[in-house]
Amino acid sequence: MAEEKYLHSELTGKIIGCAMEVRKALDIEMAEQGLTARRKDGIELQ
């Protein structure tokens, strides 16, 4: 679980976890439909 250093850390962690599960399901469904997706390898932060 995320370290509780911000007001909404727990909620944010849950939302990110859900998004990761959705992405996995989308990858599976796309593969079954013969489609592919390319993931971006990183996010540049400033």
N, C-alpha and C positions, 0 to 999 in steps of 0.2 A: 504494500500500500504506500501511497505517496507520503512523504514526510509532511507533517502538519505545520508548515511554516507560513502559509498564506490562508486567508479567510476561507476560500472555497477550494482548497487543495483536494479534499476527499471527493467532492462533486466533480471537479475537473478530471481526476483520475478515473472515475467511473465513466465519464463521457468519452474520454480517450480510449478506454478499454472497449466500450461499445463500438466506437468507430473502427477499431482494429478488427473486431469480429465481423462487422458489416463488410469490410474490405476483403476478408478471407472468403466470405460467402459470395461476394461479387466475383472474385477471381475464379471460384469453382463454377459458378453459373456461366460466366463468360467462356470458360474452357469447354463446357458442355455444349455451348452454342457455336463453337469453333472460332471464337474471338479471342484476341490477346490484348493485354494492356501492358504498358511500360510504366514502371515505377520511376519516379524521380529519385536520384541517389542521395540527395541531401538538400537541406534548406539553408540558404545563406542568411545569416543573421547579422544585423548591423548594430 
